[in-house]
Amino acid sequence: MYPDPKRVRSRYAALNLDQYEAQLIDALVAYTGIDKAALLRQLVLKEALETLGVADLDLRTVPRQAS
């Protein structure tokens, strides 16, 4: 059914935020119009790529919206 079954998003990660952090994310969701889960995924993956020093690579797993 899927070209690459490993690309199916079925893993779950919980993220605990305080009130101010949650308000910031909610404001970003309202500003961008991106679904909260998708936005958080983009931000986490973008930060991970930057931390690993490979943020300049053209990886199709992180949409350009996170830039």
mmCIF file of the N, C-alpha and C atoms, coordinates in Angstrom:
data_MODEL
# 
_entry.id   MODEL 
# 
loop_
_atom_site.group_PDB 
_atom_site.id 
_atom_site.type_symbol 
_atom_site.label_atom_id 
_atom_site.label_alt_id 
_atom_site.label_comp_id 
_atom_site.label_asym_id 
_atom_site.label_entity_id 
_atom_site.label_seq_id 
_atom_site.pdbx_PDB_ins_code 
_atom_site.Cartn_x 
_atom_site.Cartn_y 
_atom_site.Cartn_z 
_atom_site.occupancy 
_atom_site.B_iso_or_equiv 
_atom_site.pdbx_formal_charge 
_atom_site.auth_seq_id 
_atom_site.auth_comp_id 
_atom_site.auth_asym_id 
_atom_site.auth_atom_id 
_atom_site.pdbx_PDB_model_num 
ATOM 1   N N  . MET A 1 1  ? 0.818  -1.181 0.000  1.00 0.00 ? 1  MET A N  1 
ATOM 2   C CA . MET A 1 1  ? 0.000  0.000  0.000  1.00 0.00 ? 1  MET A CA 1 
ATOM 3   C C  . MET A 1 1  ? 0.870  1.256  0.000  1.00 0.00 ? 1  MET A C  1 
ATOM 4   N N  . TYR A 1 2  ? 1.916  1.298  0.827  1.00 0.00 ? 2  TYR A N  1 
ATOM 5   C CA . TYR A 1 2  ? 2.818  2.437  0.891  1.00 0.00 ? 2  TYR A CA 1 
ATOM 6   C C  . TYR A 1 2  ? 4.129  2.090  0.198  1.00 0.00 ? 2  TYR A C  1 
ATOM 7   N N  . PRO A 1 3  ? 4.720  3.037  -0.524 1.00 0.00 ? 3  PRO A N  1 
ATOM 8   C CA . PRO A 1 3  ? 6.003  2.764  -1.168 1.00 0.00 ? 3  PRO A CA 1 
ATOM 9   C C  . PRO A 1 3  ? 7.081  2.366  -0.158 1.00 0.00 ? 3  PRO A C  1 
ATOM 10  N N  . ASP A 1 4  ? 7.091  3.022  1.006  1.00 0.00 ? 4  ASP A N  1 
ATOM 11  C CA . ASP A 1 4  ? 8.048  2.694  2.058  1.00 0.00 ? 4  ASP A CA 1 
ATOM 12  C C  . ASP A 1 4  ? 7.287  2.606  3.381  1.00 0.00 ? 4  ASP A C  1 
ATOM 13  N N  . PRO A 1 5  ? 6.992  1.411  3.866  1.00 0.00 ? 5  PRO A N  1 
ATOM 14  C CA . PRO A 1 5  ? 6.209  1.253  5.095  1.00 0.00 ? 5  PRO A CA 1 
ATOM 15  C C  . PRO A 1 5  ? 6.846  1.920  6.315  1.00 0.00 ? 5  PRO A C  1 
ATOM 16  N N  . LYS A 1 6  ? 8.151  2.138  6.290  1.00 0.00 ? 6  LYS A N  1 
ATOM 17  C CA . LYS A 1 6  ? 8.819  2.792  7.417  1.00 0.00 ? 6  LYS A CA 1 
ATOM 18  C C  . LYS A 1 6  ? 8.471  4.274  7.505  1.00 0.00 ? 6  LYS A C  1 
ATOM 19  N N  . ARG A 1 7  ? 7.915  4.841  6.435  1.00 0.00 ? 7  ARG A N  1 
ATOM 20  C CA . ARG A 1 7  ? 7.561  6.255  6.406  1.00 0.00 ? 7  ARG A CA 1 
ATOM 21  C C  . ARG A 1 7  ? 6.172  6.526  6.984  1.00 0.00 ? 7  ARG A C  1 
ATOM 22  N N  . VAL A 1 8  ? 5.439  5.487  7.341  1.00 0.00 ? 8  VAL A N  1 
ATOM 23  C CA . VAL A 1 8  ? 4.119  5.668  7.939  1.00 0.00 ? 8  VAL A CA 1 
ATOM 24  C C  . VAL A 1 8  ? 4.323  6.181  9.359  1.00 0.00 ? 8  VAL A C  1 
ATOM 25  N N  . ARG A 1 9  ? 3.699  7.288  9.681  1.00 0.00 ? 9  ARG A N  1 
ATOM 26  C CA . ARG A 1 9  ? 3.882  7.901  11.000 1.00 0.00 ? 9  ARG A CA 1 
ATOM 27  C C  . ARG A 1 9  ? 2.973  7.205  12.010 1.00 0.00 ? 9  ARG A C  1 
ATOM 28  N N  . SER A 1 10 ? 3.575  6.311  12.780 1.00 0.00 ? 10 SER A N  1 
ATOM 29  C CA . SER A 1 10 ? 2.802  5.571  13.763 1.00 0.00 ? 10 SER A CA 1 
ATOM 30  C C  . SER A 1 10 ? 3.437  5.641  15.149 1.00 0.00 ? 10 SER A C  1 
ATOM 31  N N  . ARG A 1 11 ? 4.561  6.315  15.257 1.00 0.00 ? 11 ARG A N  1 
ATOM 32  C CA . ARG A 1 11 ? 5.223  6.449  16.552 1.00 0.00 ? 11 ARG A CA 1 
ATOM 33  C C  . ARG A 1 11 ? 4.647  7.653  17.273 1.00 0.00 ? 11 ARG A C  1 
ATOM 34  N N  . TYR A 1 12 ? 4.606  7.595  18.588 1.00 0.00 ? 12 TYR A N  1 
ATOM 35  C CA . TYR A 1 12 ? 4.004  8.649  19.384 1.00 0.00 ? 12 TYR A CA 1 
ATOM 36  C C  . TYR A 1 12 ? 5.028  9.178  20.363 1.00 0.00 ? 12 TYR A C  1 
ATOM 37  N N  . ALA A 1 13 ? 5.066  10.491 20.518 1.00 0.00 ? 13 ALA A N  1 
ATOM 38  C CA . ALA A 1 13 ? 5.925  11.120 21.516 1.00 0.00 ? 13 ALA A CA 1 
ATOM 39  C C  . ALA A 1 13 ? 5.110  12.186 22.233 1.00 0.00 ? 13 ALA A C  1 
ATOM 40  N N  . ALA A 1 14 ? 5.153  12.165 23.535 1.00 0.00 ? 14 ALA A N  1 
ATOM 41  C CA . ALA A 1 14 ? 4.445  13.176 24.324 1.00 0.00 ? 14 ALA A CA 1 
ATOM 42  C C  . ALA A 1 14 ? 5.380  14.351 24.585 1.00 0.00 ? 14 ALA A C  1 
ATOM 43  N N  . LEU A 1 15 ? 4.802  15.528 24.636 1.00 0.00 ? 15 LEU A N  1 
ATOM 44  C CA . LEU A 1 15 ? 5.574  16.742 24.883 1.00 0.00 ? 15 LEU A CA 1 
ATOM 45  C C  . LEU A 1 15 ? 4.846  17.550 25.948 1.00 0.00 ? 15 LEU A C  1 
ATOM 46  N N  . ASN A 1 16 ? 5.518  17.784 27.053 1.00 0.00 ? 16 ASN A N  1 
ATOM 47  C CA . ASN A 1 16 ? 4.923  18.564 28.135 1.00 0.00 ? 16 ASN A CA 1 
ATOM 48  C C  . ASN A 1 16 ? 5.409  19.998 28.047 1.00 0.00 ? 16 ASN A C  1 
ATOM 49  N N  . LEU A 1 17 ? 4.475  20.932 28.013 1.00 0.00 ? 17 LEU A N  1 
ATOM 50  C CA . LEU A 1 17 ? 4.789  22.350 27.919 1.00 0.00 ? 17 LEU A CA 1 
ATOM 51  C C  . LEU A 1 17 ? 4.155  23.085 29.088 1.00 0.00 ? 17 LEU A C  1 
ATOM 52  N N  . ASP A 1 18 ? 4.800  24.183 29.505 1.00 0.00 ? 18 ASP A N  1 
ATOM 53  C CA . ASP A 1 18 ? 4.139  25.019 30.496 1.00 0.00 ? 18 ASP A CA 1 
ATOM 54  C C  . ASP A 1 18 ? 3.167  25.948 29.768 1.00 0.00 ? 18 ASP A C  1 
ATOM 55  N N  . GLN A 1 19 ? 2.449  26.758 30.511 1.00 0.00 ? 19 GLN A N  1 
ATOM 56  C CA . GLN A 1 19 ? 1.409  27.593 29.922 1.00 0.00 ? 19 GLN A CA 1 
ATOM 57  C C  . GLN A 1 19 ? 1.977  28.554 28.882 1.00 0.00 ? 19 GLN A C  1 
ATOM 58  N N  . TYR A 1 20 ? 3.128  29.146 29.156 1.00 0.00 ? 20 TYR A N  1 
ATOM 59  C CA . TYR A 1 20 ? 3.717  30.116 28.236 1.00 0.00 ? 20 TYR A CA 1 
ATOM 60  C C  . TYR A 1 20 ? 4.195  29.454 26.947 1.00 0.00 ? 20 TYR A C  1 
ATOM 61  N N  . GLU A 1 21 ? 4.799  28.284 27.074 1.00 0.00 ? 21 GLU A N  1 
ATOM 62  C CA . GLU A 1 21 ? 5.246  27.546 25.890 1.00 0.00 ? 21 GLU A CA 1 
ATOM 63  C C  . GLU A 1 21 ? 4.057  27.118 25.039 1.00 0.00 ? 21 GLU A C  1 
ATOM 64  N N  . ALA A 1 22 ? 3.002  26.665 25.696 1.00 0.00 ? 22 ALA A N  1 
ATOM 65  C CA . ALA A 1 22 ? 1.805  26.238 24.970 1.00 0.00 ? 22 ALA A CA 1 
ATOM 66  C C  . ALA A 1 22 ? 1.163  27.412 24.240 1.00 0.00 ? 22 ALA A C  1 
ATOM 67  N N  . GLN A 1 23 ? 1.149  28.575 24.880 1.00 0.00 ? 23 GLN A N  1 
ATOM 68  C CA . GLN A 1 23 ? 0.594  29.764 24.242 1.00 0.00 ? 23 GLN A CA 1 
ATOM 69  C C  . GLN A 1 23 ? 1.427  30.175 23.034 1.00 0.00 ? 23 GLN A C  1 
ATOM 70  N N  . LEU A 1 24 ? 2.733  30.038 23.136 1.00 0.00 ? 24 LEU A N  1 
ATOM 71  C CA . LEU A 1 24 ? 3.607  30.350 22.013 1.00 0.00 ? 24 LEU A CA 1 
ATOM 72  C C  . LEU A 1 24 ? 3.332  29.421 20.835 1.00 0.00 ? 24 LEU A C  1 
ATOM 73  N N  . ILE A 1 25 ? 3.206  28.132 21.110 1.00 0.00 ? 25 ILE A N  1 
ATOM 74  C CA . ILE A 1 25 ? 2.910  27.168 20.049 1.00 0.00 ? 25 ILE A CA 1 
ATOM 75  C C  . ILE A 1 25 ? 1.532  27.444 19.450 1.00 0.00 ? 25 ILE A C  1 
ATOM 76  N N  . ASP A 1 26 ? 0.552  27.730 20.292 1.00 0.00 ? 26 ASP A N  1 
ATOM 77  C CA . ASP A 1 26 ? -0.793 28.037 19.797 1.00 0.00 ? 26 ASP A CA 1 
ATOM 78  C C  . ASP A 1 26 ? -0.781 29.279 18.907 1.00 0.00 ? 26 ASP A C  1 
ATOM 79  N N  . ALA A 1 27 ? 0.010  30.281 19.288 1.00 0.00 ? 27 ALA A N  1 
ATOM 80  C CA . ALA A 1 27 ? 0.120  31.494 18.471 1.00 0.00 ? 27 ALA A CA 1 
ATOM 81  C C  . ALA A 1 27 ? 0.777  31.180 17.130 1.00 0.00 ? 27 ALA A C  1 
ATOM 82  N N  . LEU A 1 28 ? 1.780  30.325 17.147 1.00 0.00 ? 28 LEU A N  1 
ATOM 83  C CA . LEU A 1 28 ? 2.456  29.937 15.912 1.00 0.00 ? 28 LEU A CA 1 
ATOM 84  C C  . LEU A 1 28 ? 1.529  29.133 15.004 1.00 0.00 ? 28 LEU A C  1 
ATOM 85  N N  . VAL A 1 29 ? 0.726  28.278 15.597 1.00 0.00 ? 29 VAL A N  1 
ATOM 86  C CA . VAL A 1 29 ? -0.272 27.518 14.831 1.00 0.00 ? 29 VAL A CA 1 
ATOM 87  C C  . VAL A 1 29 ? -1.277 28.470 14.192 1.00 0.00 ? 29 VAL A C  1 
ATOM 88  N N  . ALA A 1 30 ? -1.745 29.450 14.958 1.00 0.00 ? 30 ALA A N  1 
ATOM 89  C CA . ALA A 1 30 ? -2.707 30.418 14.428 1.00 0.00 ? 30 ALA A CA 1 
ATOM 90  C C  . ALA A 1 30 ? -2.073 31.263 13.322 1.00 0.00 ? 30 ALA A C  1 
ATOM 91  N N  . TYR A 1 31 ? -0.812 31.611 13.483 1.00 0.00 ? 31 TYR A N  1 
ATOM 92  C CA . TYR A 1 31 ? -0.118 32.452 12.513 1.00 0.00 ? 31 TYR A CA 1 
ATOM 93  C C  . TYR A 1 31 ? 0.151  31.705 11.207 1.00 0.00 ? 31 TYR A C  1 
ATOM 94  N N  . THR A 1 32 ? 0.599  30.449 11.310 1.00 0.00 ? 32 THR A N  1 
ATOM 95  C CA . THR A 1 32 ? 0.981  29.688 10.119 1.00 0.00 ? 32 THR A CA 1 
ATOM 96  C C  . THR A 1 32 ? -0.178 28.932 9.495  1.00 0.00 ? 32 THR A C  1 
ATOM 97  N N  . GLY A 1 33 ? -1.167 28.559 10.315 1.00 0.00 ? 33 GLY A N  1 
ATOM 98  C CA . GLY A 1 33 ? -2.267 27.757 9.808  1.00 0.00 ? 33 GLY A CA 1 
ATOM 99  C C  . GLY A 1 33 ? -1.919 26.293 9.655  1.00 0.00 ? 33 GLY A C  1 
ATOM 100 N N  . ILE A 1 34 ? -0.764 25.893 10.165 1.00 0.00 ? 34 ILE A N  1 
ATOM 101 C CA . ILE A 1 34 ? -0.323 24.498 10.091 1.00 0.00 ? 34 ILE A CA 1 
ATOM 102 C C  . ILE A 1 34 ? -0.869 23.751 11.307 1.00 0.00 ? 34 ILE A C  1 
ATOM 103 N N  . ASP A 1 35 ? -1.272 22.506 11.114 1.00 0.00 ? 35 ASP A N  1 
ATOM 104 C CA . ASP A 1 35 ? -1.739 21.657 12.205 1.00 0.00 ? 35 ASP A CA 1 
ATOM 105 C C  . ASP A 1 35 ? -0.674 21.594 13.293 1.00 0.00 ? 35 ASP A C  1 
ATOM 106 N N  . LYS A 1 36 ? -1.094 21.602 14.553 1.00 0.00 ? 36 LYS A N  1 
ATOM 107 C CA . LYS A 1 36 ? -0.152 21.638 15.671 1.00 0.00 ? 36 LYS A CA 1 
ATOM 108 C C  . LYS A 1 36 ? 0.827  20.469 15.650 1.00 0.00 ? 36 LYS A C  1 
ATOM 109 N N  . ALA A 1 37 ? 0.340  19.264 15.417 1.00 0.00 ? 37 ALA A N  1 
ATOM 110 C CA . ALA A 1 37 ? 1.228  18.097 15.399 1.00 0.00 ? 37 ALA A CA 1 
ATOM 111 C C  . ALA A 1 37 ? 2.243  18.206 14.270 1.00 0.00 ? 37 ALA A C  1 
ATOM 112 N N  . ALA A 1 38 ? 1.800  18.649 13.102 1.00 0.00 ? 38 ALA A N  1 
ATOM 113 C CA . ALA A 1 38 ? 2.711  18.793 11.963 1.00 0.00 ? 38 ALA A CA 1 
ATOM 114 C C  . ALA A 1 38 ? 3.740  19.881 12.235 1.00 0.00 ? 38 ALA A C  1 
ATOM 115 N N  . LEU A 1 39 ? 3.302  20.979 12.824 1.00 0.00 ? 39 LEU A N  1 
ATOM 116 C CA . LEU A 1 39 ? 4.213  22.072 13.137 1.00 0.00 ? 39 LEU A CA 1 
ATOM 117 C C  . LEU A 1 39 ? 5.270  21.627 14.137 1.00 0.00 ? 39 LEU A C  1 
ATOM 118 N N  . LEU A 1 40 ? 4.851  20.965 15.202 1.00 0.00 ? 40 LEU A N  1 
ATOM 119 C CA . LEU A 1 40 ? 5.805  20.488 16.199 1.00 0.00 ? 40 LEU A CA 1 
ATOM 120 C C  . LEU A 1 40 ? 6.776  19.471 15.609 1.00 0.00 ? 40 LEU A C  1 
ATOM 121 N N  . ARG A 1 41 ? 6.272  18.586 14.748 1.00 0.00 ? 41 ARG A N  1 
ATOM 122 C CA . ARG A 1 41 ? 7.150  17.610 14.093 1.00 0.00 ? 41 ARG A CA 1 
ATOM 123 C C  . ARG A 1 41 ? 8.202  18.335 13.255 1.00 0.00 ? 41 ARG A C  1 
ATOM 124 N N  . GLN A 1 42 ? 7.768  19.337 12.488 1.00 0.00 ? 42 GLN A N  1 
ATOM 125 C CA . GLN A 1 42 ? 8.697  20.102 11.657 1.00 0.00 ? 42 GLN A CA 1 
ATOM 126 C C  . GLN A 1 42 ? 9.758  20.792 12.506 1.00 0.00 ? 42 GLN A C  1 
ATOM 127 N N  . LEU A 1 43 ? 9.330  21.410 13.604 1.00 0.00 ? 43 LEU A N  1 
ATOM 128 C CA . LEU A 1 43 ? 10.279 22.119 14.462 1.00 0.00 ? 43 LEU A CA 1 
ATOM 129 C C  . LEU A 1 43 ? 11.286 21.166 15.105 1.00 0.00 ? 43 LEU A C  1 
ATOM 130 N N  . VAL A 1 44 ? 10.805 20.035 15.568 1.00 0.00 ? 44 VAL A N  1 
ATOM 131 C CA . VAL A 1 44 ? 11.696 19.054 16.207 1.00 0.00 ? 44 VAL A CA 1 
ATOM 132 C C  . VAL A 1 44 ? 12.704 18.505 15.200 1.00 0.00 ? 44 VAL A C  1 
ATOM 133 N N  . LEU A 1 45 ? 12.227 18.133 14.015 1.00 0.00 ? 45 LEU A N  1 
ATOM 134 C CA . LEU A 1 45 ? 13.132 17.579 13.009 1.00 0.00 ? 45 LEU A CA 1 
ATOM 135 C C  . LEU A 1 45 ? 14.117 18.624 12.500 1.00 0.00 ? 45 LEU A C  1 
ATOM 136 N N  . LYS A 1 46 ? 13.676 19.857 12.344 1.00 0.00 ? 46 LYS A N  1 
ATOM 137 C CA . LYS A 1 46 ? 14.577 20.927 11.906 1.00 0.00 ? 46 LYS A CA 1 
ATOM 138 C C  . LYS A 1 46 ? 15.690 21.133 12.932 1.00 0.00 ? 46 LYS A C  1 
ATOM 139 N N  . GLU A 1 47 ? 15.341 21.165 14.206 1.00 0.00 ? 47 GLU A N  1 
ATOM 140 C CA . GLU A 1 47 ? 16.333 21.336 15.262 1.00 0.00 ? 47 GLU A CA 1 
ATOM 141 C C  . GLU A 1 47 ? 17.292 20.144 15.319 1.00 0.00 ? 47 GLU A C  1 
ATOM 142 N N  . ALA A 1 48 ? 16.776 18.950 15.138 1.00 0.00 ? 48 ALA A N  1 
ATOM 143 C CA . ALA A 1 48 ? 17.631 17.757 15.145 1.00 0.00 ? 48 ALA A CA 1 
ATOM 144 C C  . ALA A 1 48 ? 18.637 17.809 13.999 1.00 0.00 ? 48 ALA A C  1 
ATOM 145 N N  . LEU A 1 49 ? 18.181 18.204 12.813 1.00 0.00 ? 49 LEU A N  1 
ATOM 146 C CA . LEU A 1 49 ? 19.091 18.313 11.668 1.00 0.00 ? 49 LEU A CA 1 
ATOM 147 C C  . LEU A 1 49 ? 20.150 19.377 11.898 1.00 0.00 ? 49 LEU A C  1 
ATOM 148 N N  . GLU A 1 50 ? 19.765 20.501 12.491 1.00 0.00 ? 50 GLU A N  1 
ATOM 149 C CA . GLU A 1 50 ? 20.732 21.560 12.780 1.00 0.00 ? 50 GLU A CA 1 
ATOM 150 C C  . GLU A 1 50 ? 21.747 21.093 13.814 1.00 0.00 ? 50 GLU A C  1 
ATOM 151 N N  . THR A 1 51 ? 21.285 20.380 14.828 1.00 0.00 ? 51 THR A N  1 
ATOM 152 C CA . THR A 1 51 ? 22.174 19.878 15.868 1.00 0.00 ? 51 THR A CA 1 
ATOM 153 C C  . THR A 1 51 ? 23.189 18.897 15.299 1.00 0.00 ? 51 THR A C  1 
ATOM 154 N N  . LEU A 1 52 ? 22.742 18.067 14.352 1.00 0.00 ? 52 LEU A N  1 
ATOM 155 C CA . LEU A 1 52 ? 23.639 17.099 13.717 1.00 0.00 ? 52 LEU A CA 1 
ATOM 156 C C  . LEU A 1 52 ? 24.527 17.739 12.654 1.00 0.00 ? 52 LEU A C  1 
ATOM 157 N N  . GLY A 1 53 ? 24.258 18.987 12.316 1.00 0.00 ? 53 GLY A N  1 
ATOM 158 C CA . GLY A 1 53 ? 25.073 19.681 11.331 1.00 0.00 ? 53 GLY A CA 1 
ATOM 159 C C  . GLY A 1 53 ? 24.746 19.310 9.903  1.00 0.00 ? 53 GLY A C  1 
ATOM 160 N N  . VAL A 1 54 ? 23.560 18.791 9.680  1.00 0.00 ? 54 VAL A N  1 
ATOM 161 C CA . VAL A 1 54 ? 23.165 18.401 8.324  1.00 0.00 ? 54 VAL A CA 1 
ATOM 162 C C  . VAL A 1 54 ? 21.943 19.186 7.859  1.00 0.00 ? 54 VAL A C  1 
ATOM 163 N N  . ALA A 1 55 ? 21.699 20.323 8.458  1.00 0.00 ? 55 ALA A N  1 
ATOM 164 C CA . ALA A 1 55 ? 20.511 21.115 8.132  1.00 0.00 ? 55 ALA A CA 1 
ATOM 165 C C  . ALA A 1 55 ? 20.552 21.629 6.699  1.00 0.00 ? 55 ALA A C  1 
ATOM 166 N N  . ASP A 1 56 ? 21.734 21.725 6.107  1.00 0.00 ? 56 ASP A N  1 
ATOM 167 C CA . ASP A 1 56 ? 21.848 22.240 4.745  1.00 0.00 ? 56 ASP A CA 1 
ATOM 168 C C  . ASP A 1 56 ? 21.530 21.194 3.686  1.00 0.00 ? 56 ASP A C  1 
ATOM 169 N N  . LEU A 1 57 ? 21.443 19.929 4.087  1.00 0.00 ? 57 LEU A N  1 
ATOM 170 C CA . LEU A 1 57 ? 21.124 18.884 3.133  1.00 0.00 ? 57 LEU A CA 1 
ATOM 171 C C  . LEU A 1 57 ? 19.666 18.980 2.721  1.00 0.00 ? 57 LEU A C  1 
ATOM 172 N N  . ASP A 1 58 ? 19.375 18.617 1.498  1.00 0.00 ? 58 ASP A N  1 
ATOM 173 C CA . ASP A 1 58 ? 18.002 18.631 1.017  1.00 0.00 ? 58 ASP A CA 1 
ATOM 174 C C  . ASP A 1 58 ? 17.343 17.304 1.362  1.00 0.00 ? 58 ASP A C  1 
ATOM 175 N N  . LEU A 1 59 ? 16.738 17.241 2.551  1.00 0.00 ? 59 LEU A N  1 
ATOM 176 C CA . LEU A 1 59 ? 16.083 16.017 2.991  1.00 0.00 ? 59 LEU A CA 1 
ATOM 177 C C  . LEU A 1 59 ? 14.580 16.184 2.829  1.00 0.00 ? 59 LEU A C  1 
ATOM 178 N N  . ARG A 1 60 ? 13.950 15.216 2.236  1.00 0.00 ? 60 ARG A N  1 
ATOM 179 C CA . ARG A 1 60 ? 12.518 15.309 1.941  1.00 0.00 ? 60 ARG A CA 1 
ATOM 180 C C  . ARG A 1 60 ? 11.649 15.025 3.161  1.00 0.00 ? 60 ARG A C  1 
ATOM 181 N N  . THR A 1 61 ? 12.248 14.689 4.303  1.00 0.00 ? 61 THR A N  1 
ATOM 182 C CA . THR A 1 61 ? 11.450 14.371 5.473  1.00 0.00 ? 61 THR A CA 1 
ATOM 183 C C  . THR A 1 61 ? 10.979 15.619 6.198  1.00 0.00 ? 61 THR A C  1 
ATOM 184 N N  . VAL A 1 62 ? 11.646 16.749 5.984  1.00 0.00 ? 62 VAL A N  1 
ATOM 185 C CA . VAL A 1 62 ? 11.274 17.990 6.638  1.00 0.00 ? 62 VAL A CA 1 
ATOM 186 C C  . VAL A 1 62 ? 10.840 18.981 5.585  1.00 0.00 ? 62 VAL A C  1 
ATOM 187 N N  . PRO A 1 63 ? 9.559  19.298 5.526  1.00 0.00 ? 63 PRO A N  1 
ATOM 188 C CA . PRO A 1 63 ? 9.086  20.266 4.545  1.00 0.00 ? 63 PRO A CA 1 
ATOM 189 C C  . PRO A 1 63 ? 9.730  21.625 4.730  1.00 0.00 ? 63 PRO A C  1 
ATOM 190 N N  . ARG A 1 64 ? 9.834  22.377 3.676  1.00 0.00 ? 64 ARG A N  1 
ATOM 191 C CA . ARG A 1 64 ? 10.466 23.693 3.701  1.00 0.00 ? 64 ARG A CA 1 
ATOM 192 C C  . ARG A 1 64 ? 9.732  24.685 4.598  1.00 0.00 ? 64 ARG A C  1 
ATOM 193 N N  . GLN A 1 65 ? 8.513  24.396 4.997  1.00 0.00 ? 65 GLN A N  1 
ATOM 194 C CA . GLN A 1 65 ? 7.761  25.316 5.852  1.00 0.00 ? 65 GLN A CA 1 
ATOM 195 C C  . GLN A 1 65 ? 8.430  25.528 7.194  1.00 0.00 ? 65 GLN A C  1 
ATOM 196 N N  . ALA A 1 66 ? 9.254  24.580 7.634  1.00 0.00 ? 66 ALA A N  1 
ATOM 197 C CA . ALA A 1 66 ? 9.892  24.694 8.926  1.00 0.00 ? 66 ALA A CA 1 
ATOM 198 C C  . ALA A 1 66 ? 11.088 25.638 8.907  1.00 0.00 ? 66 ALA A C  1 
ATOM 199 N N  . SER A 1 67 ? 11.517 26.072 7.747  1.00 0.00 ? 67 SER A N  1 
ATOM 200 C CA . SER A 1 67 ? 12.704 26.933 7.643  1.00 0.00 ? 67 SER A CA 1 
ATOM 201 C C  . SER A 1 67 ? 12.465 28.299 8.198  1.00 0.00 ? 67 SER A C  1 
# 
